[in-house]
Amino acid sequence: MRTKAIVTGHSRGLGAALADELLARGVDVLGLSRQGNPELAAAHPLQLRECSLDLGDSAALAAWLAGGALHDWLADAALVLLINNAGTLQPMALLPAQEPAAVGRAIALSVAAPLMLAAALVPASPAAHERRIVHVSSGAARKPYAGWSVYCAGKAALDHHARAVQAEAIPGLRICSLAPGVLDTAMQAEIRAASAERFPQRERFVDLQRSGALVAPEVCAMHLVDYLLDDDFGREAVADLRDLMR
């Protein structure tokens, strides 16, 4: 019996760093993403399994879950870790400029997929003695930003999902919606490339990059996995990694 993890969006950014950190600690990882991670696959051919899956396509995710692949992956797992990391900033625009179809895709990826995977986890891991779920949240779940209404709403949904699931007190299940801080990833570059018209607080994030305030994803991944494996994990349904590191 072993520890096994599912990491969404493992092909780049924080997801890649999380998968790498878990693999380095001897945890087997199932990466779910539209694209694979050739570097990690080459370095960990026995520990990493990848599934090419568009998590923004709810029908495709439902079909994959119904096919039994998750159950097969977790059949010999004693401790199961689910890190719902995949998400998107788009549509990054004020409400009248948002495309309704883009709103739907964003919510499918950032909200429906994490909730679907969470719902599937317990039935897919009958042998596990414990399951731990991390929703990668954001300070934007708790503070509104003009131009980020969809992103803010999606992250707030993850926070409240974690609160409700914690209230259910399911034996052998812990959950936390965890804000990781401001990271030096492609998402930050996407923010800085946006126009002030679409994202009025753009300059704040430009200043964060200029001042060296962005955290490397590898550093964040190390601390996040430390917390995920700690005895205190899940004590709070909603948390900020920066507070835990103090």
Salt bridges, closest charged atoms under 4 A:
ASP20 OD1 - HIS44 NE2 3.97
GLU21 OE2 - ARG25 NH2 2.85
ASP28 OD2 - ARG2 NH1 2.66
GLU50 OE2 - HIS10 NE2 2.79
ASP72 OD1 - HIS71 ND1 3.95
ASP76 OD2 - ARG2 NE 3.73
ASP76 OD1 - LYS4 NZ 2.95
GLU130 OE2 - ARG132 NE 2.64
GLU130 OE2 - ARG174 NE 2.92
ASP159 OD2 - ARG142 NE 2.86
GLU203 OE2 - ARG202 NH1 2.49
ASP207 OD1 - ARG210 NH1 2.80
ASP226 OD1 - ARG25 NH2 2.70
ASP232 OD1 - ARG235 NH2 2.50
ASP240 OD2 - ARG242 NH2 2.80
ASP243 OD1 - ARG246 NH1 2.85
